[in-house]
Every structure is written in C-alpha cells, then in structure tokens.
Amino acid sequence: MKSNLPRSLQTTLIILIVVGIVMLALGGYFGGITNWLGQVTVGSQTWLSSRFLAISDFLTVPRDMASLRQTNIELEAEVAQLQTQIIELQQQVTQTEILSALVDFARTNPENTYKAAAVIGRDPSPFLRYVILNVGSNDGIVRGMPVVTQQGLVGRVDAVVSGAARVQLITDQVSAVNIILKNSKTEAILTGSITGDLSLGMISHDVTIEPSDVVLTSGLGGDYPPNILIGQVVSISNPEYELFQSASIQPIVDFSRVEFVLVIINFQPVDISPLLPTPSP
Amino acid sequence: MIQTGIISRINLLSGSADLILAILVTWSIQEQVKTAWHWAVIGGLMVGFISGLPWFIPLAGYLMVVGVARLLLRRVWQAVLLETFIVIFFGTFGIQLLTAGYLTLMGGTFKIGDVISLIILPSTLLNLLVVIPVYYLIKDLALWLYPVEVNP
C-alpha cells in the first residue's frame, strides 16, 4: 500500500516519535519495561552460557582425563624407576659395608693374602653344605685353601674350575676341623651335621669346659691356619657312659646369609696322610 | 643357575626344592615328548658336576625318576597332574634315600629319623609346591614344541 503522506512529513514524524520515545525513556517512563527486558535478557544469557559451558565441559573434560591418566602413568613409571634405583643403591650400600668389613679384616690380619669372592650358589643337594664362589683357578684359587669372612671361618675350597670354586662349609656333615678352646686350652675336633649344627667331640672327661668358651682353629692337621675364630660353646654334654665329652657350638658366621668371603690364597694345606701310620699286616 | 642361585637358598627346615627334578618329571609325563631320557642324562650330569655328590648319584636318581614317570604314563587316566604329584613324591623320596645311602656308605653318621623329618619330608613338600607352576609351564612348552595334530 502506497502512503499518501509526503516523504518529508514521514521523516519528520519518525524523528518526532523517536525523540518522544527517547524523552520518555530519559524521563523514566520505561523503567518497568526495561527492567523486565533486562531480566529476560540476563536470564536467557545465563541459561545459554551455563548450557554452553556444560557442553564445552562435556567435550573437553574427557580430553583432560586422558591427559591426566597419561601423566599419572608417566609419574607411576618414574616412581617405580626411582624405587628400583633406591633398592639398587641400598644393595650397593650393603655390599659396600660387607666389602669394607672384609677389607678391615684383611688389614688386621696382614699375615695372610686374601682374594675376595662372592657366593653365587649353593649345592643343589640338601644333604650337603657347599657354596659356589665366583673365583677359580684363573684367580689363583687351588683346592684346600681356607675361606673366611670378617667374622670367622667359613670352610675350605673343595673343587676348582677356571672361573668358579666350590667350598665345603664347616657345617657340612663330613667336615672335620681341629680346634682349640681359647680359655681351657683344650684341643678337640669340630664336626658338622646334616642339619648344619656344629658340635665338638673327642674331649676328655678330665677337661673342664665352660659355656661361652671361644672356639678357634688349632692349625693341627695342616688343613687350616691357626687362630681363626669359629664360634662359642653353647652347651656341654658329659654323660658318664660316653668315652668323651661333647659340646654344641654356636658359629659366629651366619652360613645362611654369607654373600662375600675371603679366600686365603697364601696358605698351602699340608697333606699329612703319608705320615699317618698304616696298620701292619 | 636358578637351582643353585635361588632355589637352593629357599629352605624349609633343612630341605630344599629340586627344580630340575620338577622340570624332568613334568617333561617326562608329556605324552608327545620323546626326549625325556636325554634331558635326564643332561640334568643328572650337570647337577653331578656342580654338586659335591659324585656325578652318578644325581644321574642315577634322575634316570630312575624319569623311568617311573614314563612307566606311569597314561596309567593314571586323564589325571596327569595327579600322576605328576605321585612321581614327584616318590621321586623325591627315592633320590634323597639314594643320597642318604651313599653318604652312609661313605662314612656319614646321621639318624634316619632326622633325615626324613628334616630333609626328605620338607623337600618333598617344597617339590610338590614347585611342581604346580612348573607343570603348566612345561605343558605349554611341550604343546608349543610338539603341536597336537588334528585330523579333519
């Protein structure tokens, strides 16, 4: 529909209406309406914003979770690695302490020459008390050499190959060591057993031995050097119907936990078997 | 290496498990395996070389156990694990008594009661425990090496 009013009149009319509305607004007549519109707008904006944020979170949080999980895995791996390092360092500290003690022992006993060795295995048979060392004939080890720790006597080399040696512990059931009791100055024979217990035999009834007496190698027989500490007397058995007294010995070395030992390489065992008397026919 | 380095250090009283025995027994009772005797000889000689015992004692013991295992093969119907336990039980007893007999002949002095209660029975128990995982490992190994033929 075409308007009948001239164009200039239309423009003037619009300007007047706009000016009137502005004047009314400035005069405060539209307050209720603007408040209502503002509330509606703000409410709508709030609703829209919250929904947008919810959708945005929904879309972005899984990505963050994956990132966090990845970070967690990496941290756990790092913790495991650090724990492994701690264990390795603790083992090194323990080994260093043991080796340091062995060095101290070697310094305080300069009359002997030692070769340090690690215990790398034990005899597969539960009847035998043998350990395997990581040194052999290439390191100058020969059969019969005594083996000690910083605490005391361990045993002697029983067999040797180029890179390893087998040591018979003094707790082995066929082991026999000539000993002397430090306080009573009594000589006796120390024997092992299948259970690993040590006992003394061949002690005359005339001799008085006391618990806690110290047991040392006597050097008789030529198998071991003298004065190596073995242990202490724990209990004494002295039945009248036996020919000899016997005693139980607490070894000073914990044979179940021996890790490093010293082989006395300047000691040559003496084979006295040709000197032993043979029964004449 | 595992036997001397680890297993021999794990003791129950004075007994210890025999991993080589467990492997030999479980290998021998696999039907498709044809090399049980070979491994008994190899295992026996290796143990004889490492151990303080003379070489023929572990060799004879392992051959005896493999013989028993092959003898019992398929006799215990569809109960291979039970057969394993039976062989391990009597095999451990046999080997330990063989060792004890040898040591007695060589002048060892010990009470047979101590040997049974402190060595043989604990060793048997440990072997019975060790043989369970070994059985499943060896069974898988045998199936991998000797796949069962399926007829179409």
Interface residues (C-beta under 8 A of the other chain):
Chain A: I120 G121 R122 D123 P124 S125 P126 F127 L128 Y130 I132 D158 A159 R166 Q168 D172 Q173 V174 S193 I194 T195 G196 S256
Chain B: M1 Q3 T4 G5 I7 S8 R9 N11 S14 G15 S16 D18 I20 V47 I50 S51 G52 L53 P58 Q96 T99 A100 L103 M106 G107 G108 T109 F110 D114 V115 L118 I119 S123
